[in-house]
Amino acid sequence: MDGKPRSDETPETQSPANEAGEAPSTDLPEDREAASDGEVTRLQTELEVARRRVNELARAYQDLNKDREEFKQRLTRERERMIDVERGNVAGTLLEAIDELDLALASSHQDTSPLAQGVRMIRDSLLAKAQATGIERIQMVGRPYDPNVAEAVDMEITPVQDDDQKVVAEFRAGYRLKDRIIRPARVKVARYVAPAQA
């Protein structure tokens, strides 16, 4: 060997050399392991960041979904409340007609003529239709007076202490729709006054 390349070696089969004429460096196992550990650490950090981001997005989605459900429920409650208000407004006209029929029947209380019976049937039919829509008549006579459901328009003196603040008569019926008073009753309330000693 005189320092010339062998004839069977071609530039492709010769061992590569860098431009400075040095042989290429081969990675030692320790270097590869250190690089691998650095890569693993970097990937684990990226994975942790990605997991945190996914968790944030999942929480944001859950919060958005919860807000949407609450908005739907609030909208449904508001719509039902508006329907009840309108139902109460419409019922006012029907209740006035029932009141007028009640007055007509009160003036002919003992009347058993076919006309009185017809008026009573119409009144009962209108009252049944009102009750079918959820409107109920408030029974006040004999119960303690409650200013939230009735207006006291008259007072009656009573010597019986147990009857104090009880409703003794009803001038106009009161009605409620669900838990809302759509028309308060007008009533006479008993007031206890101790009898005078002679």
C-alpha positions in Angstrom: 0.0 0.0 0.0 1.6 3.1 -1.2 -1.1 5.5 0.2 -3.1 5.4 -2.9 -6.6 4.2 -2.7 -7.3 0.7 -3.8 -8.7 0.3 -7.2 -11.8 -1.5 -5.8 -12.6 1.5 -3.6 -14.7 4.2 -5.2 -15.5 7.5 -3.7 -18.9 6.1 -2.7 -17.4 3.2 -0.8 -14.6 5.1 0.8 -15.2 6.1 4.5 -16.6 9.5 4.6 -14.6 12.3 6.0 -15.6 15.8 6.9 -14.3 18.8 5.1 -11.4 19.2 7.5 -10.3 15.7 6.7 -11.3 14.3 10.0 -13.3 11.1 10.4 -17.0 11.6 11.5 -17.7 11.4 15.1 -19.9 8.5 16.3 -22.3 9.1 19.1 -21.4 7.4 22.2 -24.2 5.5 24.1 -24.0 8.0 27.0 -24.5 10.9 24.6 -27.5 9.2 23.0 -29.0 8.4 26.4 -28.6 12.0 27.6 -30.2 13.3 24.4 -33.0 10.8 24.7 -33.6 11.8 28.4 -33.8 15.5 27.3 -36.2 14.6 24.5 -38.4 12.6 26.9 -38.4 15.4 29.5 -39.4 17.9 26.7 -42.1 15.6 25.5 -43.4 15.0 29.0 -43.6 18.8 29.6 -45.4 19.3 26.3 -47.8 16.5 27.3 -48.5 18.1 30.7 -49.2 21.4 29.0 -51.5 19.8 26.5 -53.4 18.0 29.3 -53.8 21.2 31.3 -55.1 22.9 28.1 -57.5 20.0 27.4 -58.8 20.2 31.1 -59.3 24.0 30.8 -61.2 23.5 27.5 -63.3 20.7 29.1 -64.1 22.9 32.1 -65.0 25.8 29.8 -67.2 23.6 27.8 -69.0 22.2 30.9 -69.5 25.8 32.2 -70.9 26.9 28.9 -73.2 23.9 28.8 -74.3 24.6 32.3 -75.0 28.3 31.5 -77.0 27.2 28.5 -79.1 24.8 30.5 -79.7 27.5 33.2 -80.7 30.0 30.5 -83.1 27.5 29.0 -84.7 26.9 32.4 -84.9 30.6 33.2 -86.5 31.2 29.8 -89.0 28.4 30.4 -89.9 29.8 33.8 -90.3 33.3 32.4 -92.5 32.0 29.6 -94.7 30.1 32.0 -95.0 33.1 34.2 -96.0 35.3 31.3 -98.6 32.7 30.2 -100.0 32.7 33.8 -100.2 36.5 33.8 -102.1 36.5 30.5 -104.3 33.6 31.7 -105.1 35.7 34.8 -105.9 38.7 32.7 -108.2 36.7 30.5 -109.8 35.1 33.5 -110.7 38.6 34.9 -113.4 39.0 32.3 -114.7 35.5 32.9 -114.7 36.1 36.7 -116.7 39.3 36.3 -119.4 37.4 34.3 -119.5 34.8 37.1 -119.9 37.6 39.7 -122.8 39.0 37.8 -124.4 35.6 37.6 -123.8 35.2 41.4 -125.6 38.5 42.0 -128.5 37.4 39.8 -128.8 34.1 41.7 -128.5 35.8 45.1 -131.5 38.0 44.4 -133.5 35.0 43.4 -132.1 32.6 45.9 -135.4 30.7 46.5 -136.5 30.9 42.9 -136.8 27.4 41.3 -138.0 28.6 37.9 -136.4 27.2 34.7 -134.8 30.6 34.1 -133.1 30.6 37.6 -132.0 27.0 37.0 -130.6 27.9 33.6 -128.6 30.9 35.1 -127.3 28.5 37.8 -126.2 26.0 35.2 -124.4 28.7 33.1 -122.7 30.0 36.3 -121.6 26.5 37.3 -120.4 25.8 33.8 -118.3 29.0 33.7 -116.9 28.2 37.1 -115.9 24.7 36.0 -114.2 26.0 32.9 -112.2 28.5 35.0 -111.2 25.7 37.4 -110.1 23.6 34.4 -107.6 26.3 33.5 -106.1 26.2 37.0 -108.1 29.0 38.5 -109.5 28.2 41.9 -112.0 30.0 44.1 -110.7 31.0 47.5 -113.0 30.0 50.4 -112.9 32.7 53.0 -116.0 32.5 55.2 -115.2 31.1 58.6 -111.5 31.4 58.2 -109.1 33.9 59.8 -108.7 37.1 57.8 -105.6 37.3 55.6 -104.9 40.6 54.0 -102.8 38.9 51.3 -105.8 37.2 49.8 -108.7 39.4 50.8 -109.8 43.0 51.2 -111.8 43.9 54.4 -114.6 46.2 53.3 -116.8 45.9 56.3 -116.6 45.0 60.0 -119.0 43.3 62.4 -118.7 43.5 66.2 -118.8 40.1 67.9 -119.0 39.3 71.6 -117.3 35.9 71.0 -113.6 36.1 71.4 -112.8 33.1 69.2 -114.5 34.8 66.3 -112.1 37.8 66.4 -110.5 38.5 63.0 -112.6 35.8 61.2 -114.3 36.4 57.9 -118.1 36.3 58.5 -119.3 37.2 55.0 -118.0 37.5 51.4 -119.1 40.3 49.1 -117.0 39.2 46.2 -115.2 35.9 45.7 -111.5 35.8 45.4 -109.5 33.7 43.0 -106.0 32.3 42.7 -104.0 30.9 39.8 -101.4 28.5 41.1 -99.8 30.4 43.9 -100.7 33.9 42.7 -103.8 35.8 43.7 -105.4 37.1 40.5 -108.3 38.7 42.4 -108.6 39.3 46.1 -111.9 38.6 47.8 -113.9 41.4 49.4 -115.1 40.3 52.9 -116.6 41.3 56.2 -114.4 40.7 59.2 -115.6 40.1 62.8 -114.1 42.2 65.5 -114.2 41.1 69.1 -115.4 43.7 71.6 -115.8 42.7 75.3 -119.4 43.1 76.5 -119.9 46.1 78.8 -120.4 45.3 82.4 -123.6 46.9 83.8 
